[in-house]
């Protein structure tokens, strides 16, 4: 998952907060449902902490949501640091060009 404080972490946190608020439950209630301390829910919702896969799945399950919906549409530009811009399609195309040479 994205580093804490990244745009990706902020987006995921906002999505979790929105779902929680849509259900009208508190961070403490979500924490209880997800098996984690409510202060961690707050940190995640603010984007201060980026949830790992297990945490993301636990929160999603507690909210009755698909974990994929929480990360859908997040791009490399929203992650911290430099990310490689080469895709597997680019790699295969380069291999094919090389094989034809």
Gaussian input, Z-matrix of N, CA and C with variables (Angstrom, degrees):
# hf/3-21g

backbone

0 1
 N
 C     1     B1
 C     2     B2     1     A1
 N     3     B3     2     A2     1     D1
 C     4     B4     3     A3     2     D2
 C     5     B5     4     A4     3     D3
 N     6     B6     5     A5     4     D4
 C     7     B7     6     A6     5     D5
 C     8     B8     7     A7     6     D6
 N     9     B9     8     A8     7     D7
 C    10    B10     9     A9     8     D8
 C    11    B11    10    A10     9     D9
 N    12    B12    11    A11    10    D10
 C    13    B13    12    A12    11    D11
 C    14    B14    13    A13    12    D12
 N    15    B15    14    A14    13    D13
 C    16    B16    15    A15    14    D14
 C    17    B17    16    A16    15    D15
 N    18    B18    17    A17    16    D16
 C    19    B19    18    A18    17    D17
 C    20    B20    19    A19    18    D18
 N    21    B21    20    A20    19    D19
 C    22    B22    21    A21    20    D20
 C    23    B23    22    A22    21    D21
 N    24    B24    23    A23    22    D22
 C    25    B25    24    A24    23    D23
 C    26    B26    25    A25    24    D24
 N    27    B27    26    A26    25    D25
 C    28    B28    27    A27    26    D26
 C    29    B29    28    A28    27    D27
 N    30    B30    29    A29    28    D28
 C    31    B31    30    A30    29    D29
 C    32    B32    31    A31    30    D30
 N    33    B33    32    A32    31    D31
 C    34    B34    33    A33    32    D32
 C    35    B35    34    A34    33    D33
 N    36    B36    35    A35    34    D34
 C    37    B37    36    A36    35    D35
 C    38    B38    37    A37    36    D36
 N    39    B39    38    A38    37    D37
 C    40    B40    39    A39    38    D38
 C    41    B41    40    A40    39    D39
 N    42    B42    41    A41    40    D40
 C    43    B43    42    A42    41    D41
 C    44    B44    43    A43    42    D42
 N    45    B45    44    A44    43    D43
 C    46    B46    45    A45    44    D44
 C    47    B47    46    A46    45    D45
 N    48    B48    47    A47    46    D46
 C    49    B49    48    A48    47    D47
 C    50    B50    49    A49    48    D48
 N    51    B51    50    A50    49    D49
 C    52    B52    51    A51    50    D50
 C    53    B53    52    A52    51    D51
 N    54    B54    53    A53    52    D52
 C    55    B55    54    A54    53    D53
 C    56    B56    55    A55    54    D54
 N    57    B57    56    A56    55    D55
 C    58    B58    57    A57    56    D56
 C    59    B59    58    A58    57    D57
 N    60    B60    59    A59    58    D58
 C    61    B61    60    A60    59    D59
 C    62    B62    61    A61    60    D60
 N    63    B63    62    A62    61    D61
 C    64    B64    63    A63    62    D62
 C    65    B65    64    A64    63    D63
 N    66    B66    65    A65    64    D64
 C    67    B67    66    A66    65    D65
 C    68    B68    67    A67    66    D66
 N    69    B69    68    A68    67    D67
 C    70    B70    69    A69    68    D68
 C    71    B71    70    A70    69    D69
 N    72    B72    71    A71    70    D70
 C    73    B73    72    A72    71    D71
 C    74    B74    73    A73    72    D72
 N    75    B75    74    A74    73    D73
 C    76    B76    75    A75    74    D74
 C    77    B77    76    A76    75    D75
 N    78    B78    77    A77    76    D76
 C    79    B79    78    A78    77    D77
 C    80    B80    79    A79    78    D78
 N    81    B81    80    A80    79    D79
 C    82    B82    81    A81    80    D80
 C    83    B83    82    A82    81    D81
 N    84    B84    83    A83    82    D82
 C    85    B85    84    A84    83    D83
 C    86    B86    85    A85    84    D84
 N    87    B87    86    A86    85    D85
 C    88    B88    87    A87    86    D86
 C    89    B89    88    A88    87    D87
 N    90    B90    89    A89    88    D88
 C    91    B91    90    A90    89    D89
 C    92    B92    91    A91    90    D90
 N    93    B93    92    A92    91    D91
 C    94    B94    93    A93    92    D92
 C    95    B95    94    A94    93    D93
 N    96    B96    95    A95    94    D94
 C    97    B97    96    A96    95    D95
 C    98    B98    97    A97    96    D96
 N    99    B99    98    A98    97    D97
 C   100   B100    99    A99    98    D98
 C   101   B101   100   A100    99    D99
 N   102   B102   101   A101   100   D100
 C   103   B103   102   A102   101   D101
 C   104   B104   103   A103   102   D102
 N   105   B105   104   A104   103   D103
 C   106   B106   105   A105   104   D104
 C   107   B107   106   A106   105   D105
 N   108   B108   107   A107   106   D106
 C   109   B109   108   A108   107   D107
 C   110   B110   109   A109   108   D108
 N   111   B111   110   A110   109   D109
 C   112   B112   111   A111   110   D110
 C   113   B113   112   A112   111   D111
 N   114   B114   113   A113   112   D112
 C   115   B115   114   A114   113   D113
 C   116   B116   115   A115   114   D114
 N   117   B117   116   A116   115   D115
 C   118   B118   117   A117   116   D116
 C   119   B119   118   A118   117   D117
 N   120   B120   119   A119   118   D118
 C   121   B121   120   A120   119   D119
 C   122   B122   121   A121   120   D120
 N   123   B123   122   A122   121   D121
 C   124   B124   123   A123   122   D122
 C   125   B125   124   A124   123   D123
 N   126   B126   125   A125   124   D124
 C   127   B127   126   A126   125   D125
 C   128   B128   127   A127   126   D126
 N   129   B129   128   A128   127   D127
 C   130   B130   129   A129   128   D128
 C   131   B131   130   A130   129   D129
 N   132   B132   131   A131   130   D130
 C   133   B133   132   A132   131   D131
 C   134   B134   133   A133   132   D132
 N   135   B135   134   A134   133   D133
 C   136   B136   135   A135   134   D134
 C   137   B137   136   A136   135   D135
 N   138   B138   137   A137   136   D136
 C   139   B139   138   A138   137   D137
 C   140   B140   139   A139   138   D138
 N   141   B141   140   A140   139   D139
 C   142   B142   141   A141   140   D140
 C   143   B143   142   A142   141   D141
 N   144   B144   143   A143   142   D142
 C   145   B145   144   A144   143   D143
 C   146   B146   145   A145   144   D144
 N   147   B147   146   A146   145   D145
 C   148   B148   147   A147   146   D146
 C   149   B149   148   A148   147   D147
 N   150   B150   149   A149   148   D148
 C   151   B151   150   A150   149   D149
 C   152   B152   151   A151   150   D150
 N   153   B153   152   A152   151   D151
 C   154   B154   153   A153   152   D152
 C   155   B155   154   A154   153   D153
 N   156   B156   155   A155   154   D154
 C   157   B157   156   A156   155   D155
 C   158   B158   157   A157   156   D156
 N   159   B159   158   A158   157   D157
 C   160   B160   159   A159   158   D158
 C   161   B161   160   A160   159   D159
 N   162   B162   161   A161   160   D160
 C   163   B163   162   A162   161   D161
 C   164   B164   163   A163   162   D162
 N   165   B165   164   A164   163   D163
 C   166   B166   165   A165   164   D164
 C   167   B167   166   A166   165   D165
 N   168   B168   167   A167   166   D166
 C   169   B169   168   A168   167   D167
 C   170   B170   169   A169   168   D168
 N   171   B171   170   A170   169   D169
 C   172   B172   171   A171   170   D170
 C   173   B173   172   A172   171   D171
 N   174   B174   173   A173   172   D172
 C   175   B175   174   A174   173   D173
 C   176   B176   175   A175   174   D174
 N   177   B177   176   A176   175   D175
 C   178   B178   177   A177   176   D176
 C   179   B179   178   A178   177   D177
 N   180   B180   179   A179   178   D178
 C   181   B181   180   A180   179   D179
 C   182   B182   181   A181   180   D180
 N   183   B183   182   A182   181   D181
 C   184   B184   183   A183   182   D182
 C   185   B185   184   A184   183   D183
 N   186   B186   185   A185   184   D184
 C   187   B187   186   A186   185   D185
 C   188   B188   187   A187   186   D186
 N   189   B189   188   A188   187   D187
 C   190   B190   189   A189   188   D188
 C   191   B191   190   A190   189   D189
 N   192   B192   191   A191   190   D190
 C   193   B193   192   A192   191   D191
 C   194   B194   193   A193   192   D192
 N   195   B195   194   A194   193   D193
 C   196   B196   195   A195   194   D194
 C   197   B197   196   A196   195   D195
 N   198   B198   197   A197   196   D196
 C   199   B199   198   A198   197   D197
 C   200   B200   199   A199   198   D198
 N   201   B201   200   A200   199   D199
 C   202   B202   201   A201   200   D200
 C   203   B203   202   A202   201   D201
 N   204   B204   203   A203   202   D202
 C   205   B205   204   A204   203   D203
 C   206   B206   205   A205   204   D204
 N   207   B207   206   A206   205   D205
 C   208   B208   207   A207   206   D206
 C   209   B209   208   A208   207   D207
 N   210   B210   209   A209   208   D208
 C   211   B211   210   A210   209   D209
 C   212   B212   211   A211   210   D210
 N   213   B213   212   A212   211   D211
 C   214   B214   213   A213   212   D212
 C   215   B215   214   A214   213   D213
 N   216   B216   215   A215   214   D214
 C   217   B217   216   A216   215   D215
 C   218   B218   217   A217   216   D216
 N   219   B219   218   A218   217   D217
 C   220   B220   219   A219   218   D218
 C   221   B221   220   A220   219   D219
 N   222   B222   221   A221   220   D220
 C   223   B223   222   A222   221   D221
 C   224   B224   223   A223   222   D222
 N   225   B225   224   A224   223   D223
 C   226   B226   225   A225   224   D224
 C   227   B227   226   A226   225   D225
 N   228   B228   227   A227   226   D226
 C   229   B229   228   A228   227   D227
 C   230   B230   229   A229   228   D228
 N   231   B231   230   A230   229   D229
 C   232   B232   231   A231   230   D230
 C   233   B233   232   A232   231   D231
 N   234   B234   233   A233   232   D232
 C   235   B235   234   A234   233   D233
 C   236   B236   235   A235   234   D234
 N   237   B237   236   A236   235   D235
 C   238   B238   237   A237   236   D236
 C   239   B239   238   A238   237   D237
 N   240   B240   239   A239   238   D238
 C   241   B241   240   A240   239   D239
 C   242   B242   241   A241   240   D240
 N   243   B243   242   A242   241   D241
 C   244   B244   243   A243   242   D242
 C   245   B245   244   A244   243   D243
 N   246   B246   245   A245   244   D244
 C   247   B247   246   A246   245   D245
 C   248   B248   247   A247   246   D246
 N   249   B249   248   A248   247   D247
 C   250   B250   249   A249   248   D248
 C   251   B251   250   A250   249   D249
 N   252   B252   251   A251   250   D250
 C   253   B253   252   A252   251   D251
 C   254   B254   253   A253   252   D252
 N   255   B255   254   A254   253   D253
 C   256   B256   255   A255   254   D254
 C   257   B257   256   A256   255   D255
 N   258   B258   257   A257   256   D256
 C   259   B259   258   A258   257   D257
 C   260   B260   259   A259   258   D258
 N   261   B261   260   A260   259   D259
 C   262   B262   261   A261   260   D260
 C   263   B263   262   A262   261   D261
 N   264   B264   263   A263   262   D262
 C   265   B265   264   A264   263   D263
 C   266   B266   265   A265   264   D264
 N   267   B267   266   A266   265   D265
 C   268   B268   267   A267   266   D266
 C   269   B269   268   A268   267   D267
 N   270   B270   269   A269   268   D268
 C   271   B271   270   A270   269   D269
 C   272   B272   271   A271   270   D270
 N   273   B273   272   A272   271   D271
 C   274   B274   273   A273   272   D272
 C   275   B275   274   A274   273   D273
 N   276   B276   275   A275   274   D274
 C   277   B277   276   A276   275   D275
 C   278   B278   277   A277   276   D276
 N   279   B279   278   A278   277   D277
 C   280   B280   279   A279   278   D278
 C   281   B281   280   A280   279   D279
 N   282   B282   281   A281   280   D280
 C   283   B283   282   A282   281   D281
 C   284   B284   283   A283   282   D282
 N   285   B285   284   A284   283   D283
 C   286   B286   285   A285   284   D284
 C   287   B287   286   A286   285   D285
 N   288   B288   287   A287   286   D286
 C   289   B289   288   A288   287   D287
 C   290   B290   289   A289   288   D288
 N   291   B291   290   A290   289   D289
 C   292   B292   291   A291   290   D290
 C   293   B293   292   A292   291   D291
 N   294   B294   293   A293   292   D292
 C   295   B295   294   A294   293   D293
 C   296   B296   295   A295   294   D294
 N   297   B297   296   A296   295   D295
 C   298   B298   297   A297   296   D296
 C   299   B299   298   A298   297   D297
 N   300   B300   299   A299   298   D298
 C   301   B301   300   A300   299   D299
 C   302   B302   301   A301   300   D300

   B1=1.4486
   B2=1.5206
   B3=1.2999
   B4=1.4604
   B5=1.5159
   B6=1.3256
   B7=1.4574
   B8=1.5161
   B9=1.3427
   B10=1.4535
   B11=1.5149
   B12=1.3058
   B13=1.4524
   B14=1.5113
   B15=1.3167
   B16=1.4542
   B17=1.5225
   B18=1.3132
   B19=1.4620
   B20=1.5291
   B21=1.3164
   B22=1.4644
   B23=1.5251
   B24=1.3287
   B25=1.4649
   B26=1.5217
   B27=1.3232
   B28=1.4636
   B29=1.5292
   B30=1.3317
   B31=1.4683
   B32=1.5297
   B33=1.3197
   B34=1.4673
   B35=1.5278
   B36=1.3128
   B37=1.4618
   B38=1.5139
   B39=1.3275
   B40=1.4644
   B41=1.5220
   B42=1.3107
   B43=1.4674
   B44=1.5262
   B45=1.3207
   B46=1.4642
   B47=1.5224
   B48=1.3315
   B49=1.4662
   B50=1.5266
   B51=1.3326
   B52=1.4622
   B53=1.5207
   B54=1.3308
   B55=1.4645
   B56=1.5280
   B57=1.3191
   B58=1.4758
   B59=1.5229
   B60=1.3349
   B61=1.4652
   B62=1.5229
   B63=1.3422
   B64=1.4658
   B65=1.5303
   B66=1.3252
   B67=1.4654
   B68=1.5286
   B69=1.3373
   B70=1.4581
   B71=1.5179
   B72=1.3297
   B73=1.4626
   B74=1.5304
   B75=1.3140
   B76=1.4666
   B77=1.5259
   B78=1.3257
   B79=1.4660
   B80=1.5245
   B81=1.3227
   B82=1.4579
   B83=1.5326
   B84=1.3257
   B85=1.4597
   B86=1.5321
   B87=1.3348
   B88=1.4651
   B89=1.5208
   B90=1.3169
   B91=1.4631
   B92=1.5191
   B93=1.3327
   B94=1.4626
   B95=1.5268
   B96=1.3260
   B97=1.4630
   B98=1.5326
   B99=1.3359
   B100=1.4704
   B101=1.5236
   B102=1.3300
   B103=1.4603
   B104=1.5123
   B105=1.3355
   B106=1.4667
   B107=1.5145
   B108=1.3144
   B109=1.4548
   B110=1.5230
   B111=1.3314
   B112=1.4649
   B113=1.5211
   B114=1.3355
   B115=1.4672
   B116=1.5290
   B117=1.3312
   B118=1.4711
   B119=1.5216
   B120=1.3269
   B121=1.4681
   B122=1.5318
   B123=1.3122
   B124=1.4598
   B125=1.5169
   B126=1.3154
   B127=1.4646
   B128=1.5244
   B129=1.3311
   B130=1.4609
   B131=1.5178
   B132=1.3226
   B133=1.4639
   B134=1.5308
   B135=1.3157
   B136=1.4762
   B137=1.5300
   B138=1.3268
   B139=1.4557
   B140=1.5079
   B141=1.3454
   B142=1.4629
   B143=1.5214
   B144=1.3163
   B145=1.4613
   B146=1.5181
   B147=1.2937
   B148=1.4543
   B149=1.5270
   B150=1.3335
   B151=1.4624
   B152=1.5244
   B153=1.3152
   B154=1.4526
   B155=1.5182
   B156=1.2933
   B157=1.4584
   B158=1.5274
   B159=1.3181
   B160=1.4663
   B161=1.5259
   B162=1.3171
   B163=1.4603
   B164=1.5179
   B165=1.3238
   B166=1.4586
   B167=1.5341
   B168=1.3212
   B169=1.4689
   B170=1.5243
   B171=1.3343
   B172=1.4722
   B173=1.5259
   B174=1.3284
   B175=1.4674
   B176=1.5205
   B177=1.3187
   B178=1.4636
   B179=1.5195
   B180=1.3232
   B181=1.4655
   B182=1.5234
   B183=1.3283
   B184=1.4649
   B185=1.5294
   B186=1.3199
   B187=1.4622
   B188=1.5315
   B189=1.3315
   B190=1.4561
   B191=1.5188
   B192=1.3257
   B193=1.4685
   B194=1.5215
   B195=1.3099
   B196=1.4568
   B197=1.5274
   B198=1.3297
   B199=1.4683
   B200=1.5278
   B201=1.3279
   B202=1.4609
   B203=1.5125
   B204=1.3308
   B205=1.4614
   B206=1.5267
   B207=1.3257
   B208=1.4686
   B209=1.5258
   B210=1.3209
   B211=1.4711
   B212=1.5249
   B213=1.3268
   B214=1.4709
   B215=1.5268
   B216=1.3339
   B217=1.4562
   B218=1.5177
   B219=1.3150
   B220=1.4703
   B221=1.5205
   B222=1.3284
   B223=1.4602
   B224=1.5246
   B225=1.3167
   B226=1.4701
   B227=1.5209
   B228=1.3183
   B229=1.4643
   B230=1.5262
   B231=1.3123
   B232=1.4536
   B233=1.5268
   B234=1.3159
   B235=1.4555
   B236=1.5169
   B237=1.3261
   B238=1.4654
   B239=1.5227
   B240=1.3027
   B241=1.4619
   B242=1.5074
   B243=1.3102
   B244=1.4586
   B245=1.5168
   B246=1.2973
   B247=1.4606
   B248=1.5176
   B249=1.3100
   B250=1.4653
   B251=1.5197
   B252=1.3023
   B253=1.4628
   B254=1.5247
   B255=1.3251
   B256=1.4606
   B257=1.5224
   B258=1.3134
   B259=1.4596
   B260=1.5279
   B261=1.3041
   B262=1.4657
   B263=1.5310
   B264=1.3312
   B265=1.4682
   B266=1.5324
   B267=1.3473
   B268=1.4674
   B269=1.5238
   B270=1.3260
   B271=1.4549
   B272=1.5284
   B273=1.3255
   B274=1.4692
   B275=1.5182
   B276=1.3168
   B277=1.4669
   B278=1.5275
   B279=1.3292
   B280=1.4578
   B281=1.5320
   B282=1.3150
   B283=1.4667
   B284=1.5279
   B285=1.3076
   B286=1.4589
   B287=1.5362
   B288=1.3318
   B289=1.4733
   B290=1.5115
   B291=1.3193
   B292=1.4599
   B293=1.5189
   B294=1.3200
   B295=1.4586
   B296=1.5349
   B297=1.3201
   B298=1.4693
   B299=1.5245
   B300=1.3078
   B301=1.4775
   B302=1.5068
   A1=108.67
   A2=116.09
   A3=122.33
   A4=111.74
   A5=115.44
   A6=120.77
   A7=110.25
   A8=114.96
   A9=120.55
   A10=109.75
   A11=115.74
   A12=120.53
   A13=114.32
   A14=118.24
   A15=120.59
   A16=109.90
   A17=115.43
   A18=120.79
   A19=109.56
   A20=117.68
   A21=121.24
   A22=110.75
   A23=117.82
   A24=121.32
   A25=110.32
   A26=117.23
   A27=121.55
   A28=110.68
   A29=116.50
   A30=121.15
   A31=110.49
   A32=117.41
   A33=121.01
   A34=109.85
   A35=116.79
   A36=120.81
   A37=112.84
   A38=116.55
   A39=120.29
   A40=111.30
   A41=116.53
   A42=120.46
   A43=110.83
   A44=116.84
   A45=120.62
   A46=109.62
   A47=117.65
   A48=121.50
   A49=111.13
   A50=115.95
   A51=119.20
   A52=111.04
   A53=117.21
   A54=120.51
   A55=110.86
   A56=116.00
   A57=120.03
   A58=109.96
   A59=116.40
   A60=120.29
   A61=111.74
   A62=117.26
   A63=120.35
   A64=110.91
   A65=116.46
   A66=120.80
   A67=112.23
   A68=116.36
   A69=119.84
   A70=113.33
   A71=116.37
   A72=119.41
   A73=109.53
   A74=115.19
   A75=121.05
   A76=110.48
   A77=114.19
   A78=119.25
   A79=110.02
   A80=116.63
   A81=120.07
   A82=110.20
   A83=116.97
   A84=119.81
   A85=111.10
   A86=116.51
   A87=118.97
   A88=110.52
   A89=116.49
   A90=119.72
   A91=111.72
   A92=116.38
   A93=120.33
   A94=110.85
   A95=116.43
   A96=120.75
   A97=111.95
   A98=115.84
   A99=120.72
   A100=112.66
   A101=117.32
   A102=120.65
   A103=113.10
   A104=116.18
   A105=119.83
   A106=110.03
   A107=116.80
   A108=121.20
   A109=110.34
   A110=115.81
   A111=120.21
   A112=113.14
   A113=118.06
   A114=118.73
   A115=110.76
   A116=116.40
   A117=119.30
   A118=110.85
   A119=117.05
   A120=120.31
   A121=108.76
   A122=117.17
   A123=120.66
   A124=112.63
   A125=116.69
   A126=120.62
   A127=111.48
   A128=115.98
   A129=120.15
   A130=110.39
   A131=117.13
   A132=120.48
   A133=112.33
   A134=117.53
   A135=121.14
   A136=112.32
   A137=117.09
   A138=120.77
   A139=112.40
   A140=116.88
   A141=121.19
   A142=110.99
   A143=116.32
   A144=123.34
   A145=107.34
   A146=115.63
   A147=120.64
   A148=108.79
   A149=117.76
   A150=118.91
   A151=112.18
   A152=115.33
   A153=120.63
   A154=109.55
   A155=116.17
   A156=121.08
   A157=112.14
   A158=118.27
   A159=120.59
   A160=110.93
   A161=116.99
   A162=121.05
   A163=110.99
   A164=116.22
   A165=120.98
   A166=110.90
   A167=116.38
   A168=120.53
   A169=110.44
   A170=118.08
   A171=120.97
   A172=111.51
   A173=116.31
   A174=120.08
   A175=110.28
   A176=116.79
   A177=120.87
   A178=111.17
   A179=116.64
   A180=120.72
   A181=110.47
   A182=116.44
   A183=120.32
   A184=111.19
   A185=116.78
   A186=121.56
   A187=112.72
   A188=116.81
   A189=120.28
   A190=112.13
   A191=115.79
   A192=121.60
   A193=110.36
   A194=115.49
   A195=122.20
   A196=107.33
   A197=118.51
   A198=119.88
   A199=112.60
   A200=116.21
   A201=120.13
   A202=112.95
   A203=116.50
   A204=119.99
   A205=111.72
   A206=116.71
   A207=120.03
   A208=112.06
   A209=117.09
   A210=120.09
   A211=113.25
   A212=116.61
   A213=120.85
   A214=111.21
   A215=114.82
   A216=120.90
   A217=115.33
   A218=117.66
   A219=119.87
   A220=107.93
   A221=115.57
   A222=121.20
   A223=111.96
   A224=115.37
   A225=120.73
   A226=111.69
   A227=116.70
   A228=120.25
   A229=112.28
   A230=117.89
   A231=121.81
   A232=112.47
   A233=116.74
   A234=121.62
   A235=110.06
   A236=117.18
   A237=119.77
   A238=111.31
   A239=115.33
   A240=120.12
   A241=112.86
   A242=114.29
   A243=120.29
   A244=109.92
   A245=115.82
   A246=120.87
   A247=108.52
   A248=115.98
   A249=119.86
   A250=108.80
   A251=114.70
   A252=120.79
   A253=112.37
   A254=117.02
   A255=120.97
   A256=108.17
   A257=115.45
   A258=120.73
   A259=109.82
   A260=115.77
   A261=119.83
   A262=109.87
   A263=117.02
   A264=119.77
   A265=110.63
   A266=116.33
   A267=120.25
   A268=110.68
   A269=116.92
   A270=122.01
   A271=110.83
   A272=116.04
   A273=119.68
   A274=111.53
   A275=117.04
   A276=120.64
   A277=110.50
   A278=116.85
   A279=120.56
   A280=110.70
   A281=117.42
   A282=120.60
   A283=110.73
   A284=116.18
   A285=120.91
   A286=110.19
   A287=116.74
   A288=120.44
   A289=109.98
   A290=116.70
   A291=121.50
   A292=111.13
   A293=116.98
   A294=121.20
   A295=111.00
   A296=117.23
   A297=120.68
   A298=111.65
   A299=117.87
   A300=122.07
   A301=112.58
   D1=165.40
   D2=-177.56
   D3=-65.19
   D4=155.60
   D5=177.42
   D6=-67.63
   D7=153.54
   D8=176.97
   D9=-59.14
   D10=143.78
   D11=178.29
   D12=81.24
   D13=-0.60
   D14=179.66
   D15=-82.44
   D16=163.81
   D17=176.54
   D18=-61.27
   D19=-37.99
   D20=178.93
   D21=-62.75
   D22=-43.93
   D23=178.77
   D24=-62.99
   D25=-38.97
   D26=179.07
   D27=-63.84
   D28=-43.84
   D29=-179.58
   D30=-63.33
   D31=-46.71
   D32=178.62
   D33=-59.90
   D34=-45.00
   D35=179.03
   D36=-60.69
   D37=-42.08
   D38=177.98
   D39=-62.53
   D40=-39.66
   D41=-179.74
   D42=-66.15
   D43=-40.79
   D44=177.47
   D45=-64.70
   D46=-45.99
   D47=179.46
   D48=-58.94
   D49=-43.80
   D50=-179.02
   D51=-61.39
   D52=-47.10
   D53=178.83
   D54=-60.46
   D55=-44.68
   D56=-179.72
   D57=-60.85
   D58=-46.66
   D59=-179.93
   D60=-65.89
   D61=-36.31
   D62=177.37
   D63=-59.11
   D64=-35.11
   D65=178.23
   D66=-83.96
   D67=-11.96
   D68=178.99
   D69=70.97
   D70=33.23
   D71=178.46
   D72=-110.64
   D73=156.50
   D74=-179.44
   D75=-84.88
   D76=167.48
   D77=174.39
   D78=-61.83
   D79=-35.38
   D80=179.78
   D81=-65.25
   D82=-41.79
   D83=179.15
   D84=-66.22
   D85=-42.53
   D86=177.75
   D87=-63.47
   D88=-41.45
   D89=177.50
   D90=-58.56
   D91=-44.24
   D92=177.91
   D93=-61.14
   D94=-45.12
   D95=-178.95
   D96=-65.04
   D97=-34.76
   D98=-177.44
   D99=-90.74
   D100=-4.49
   D101=179.45
   D102=72.35
   D103=38.12
   D104=178.92
   D105=-144.40
   D106=163.95
   D107=-178.66
   D108=-71.67
   D109=140.12
   D110=-176.26
   D111=-62.08
   D112=-26.60
   D113=179.27
   D114=-66.20
   D115=-29.97
   D116=176.55
   D117=-69.35
   D118=-34.86
   D119=175.91
   D120=-60.59
   D121=-45.15
   D122=179.11
   D123=-61.29
   D124=-43.33
   D125=178.73
   D126=-62.56
   D127=-40.08
   D128=178.51
   D129=-67.56
   D130=-45.09
   D131=-179.05
   D132=-61.85
   D133=-32.94
   D134=178.24
   D135=-80.73
   D136=-11.33
   D137=-177.02
   D138=81.28
   D139=11.47
   D140=178.31
   D141=-74.20
   D142=-29.60
   D143=-179.44
   D144=-128.71
   D145=135.11
   D146=179.03
   D147=-98.13
   D148=122.43
   D149=-176.83
   D150=-71.86
   D151=141.42
   D152=172.20
   D153=-76.81
   D154=176.78
   D155=-176.56
   D156=-58.93
   D157=-48.60
   D158=-177.85
   D159=-60.67
   D160=-42.90
   D161=179.28
   D162=-64.79
   D163=-43.59
   D164=179.31
   D165=-60.38
   D166=-41.53
   D167=179.32
   D168=-68.15
   D169=-41.74
   D170=178.41
   D171=-61.31
   D172=-45.77
   D173=179.60
   D174=-64.63
   D175=-44.43
   D176=179.31
   D177=-59.88
   D178=-45.13
   D179=179.81
   D180=-61.55
   D181=-42.72
   D182=179.33
   D183=-62.49
   D184=-33.71
   D185=-179.56
   D186=-89.44
   D187=-3.66
   D188=-177.83
   D189=67.36
   D190=32.48
   D191=-176.65
   D192=-114.30
   D193=161.20
   D194=173.81
   D195=-84.23
   D196=125.53
   D197=-179.93
   D198=-55.44
   D199=-32.24
   D200=179.29
   D201=-61.80
   D202=-31.10
   D203=179.19
   D204=-65.74
   D205=-27.49
   D206=-178.93
   D207=-74.51
   D208=-24.66
   D209=-178.18
   D210=-112.06
   D211=-4.63
   D212=-176.87
   D213=-56.53
   D214=132.39
   D215=175.55
   D216=85.95
   D217=-5.75
   D218=178.01
   D219=-71.65
   D220=134.07
   D221=-175.57
   D222=-113.58
   D223=169.41
   D224=176.66
   D225=-57.86
   D226=-32.72
   D227=-179.07
   D228=-63.69
   D229=-20.49
   D230=-178.95
   D231=-91.06
   D232=-3.76
   D233=177.92
   D234=-94.62
   D235=150.16
   D236=178.16
   D237=-74.81
   D238=157.87
   D239=176.53
   D240=77.26
   D241=179.45
   D242=179.61
   D243=-87.15
   D244=129.31
   D245=176.80
   D246=-111.65
   D247=145.00
   D248=177.04
   D249=-65.63
   D250=137.81
   D251=-179.44
   D252=-99.95
   D253=3.82
   D254=-179.79
   D255=-91.24
   D256=131.87
   D257=179.45
   D258=-102.77
   D259=172.30
   D260=177.38
   D261=-62.89
   D262=-34.15
   D263=177.30
   D264=-61.51
   D265=-41.75
   D266=177.86
   D267=-62.85
   D268=-42.60
   D269=180.00
   D270=-61.51
   D271=-47.50
   D272=-178.86
   D273=-65.47
   D274=-36.97
   D275=177.54
   D276=-64.36
   D277=-42.32
   D278=178.37
   D279=-64.00
   D280=-40.55
   D281=177.27
   D282=-62.11
   D283=-41.70
   D284=-178.94
   D285=-65.07
   D286=-43.20
   D287=178.07
   D288=-62.12
   D289=-41.85
   D290=-179.86
   D291=-65.01
   D292=-39.54
   D293=-179.99
   D294=-67.39
   D295=-31.80
   D296=179.10
   D297=-76.60
   D298=-21.32
   D299=-177.73
   D300=-74.15

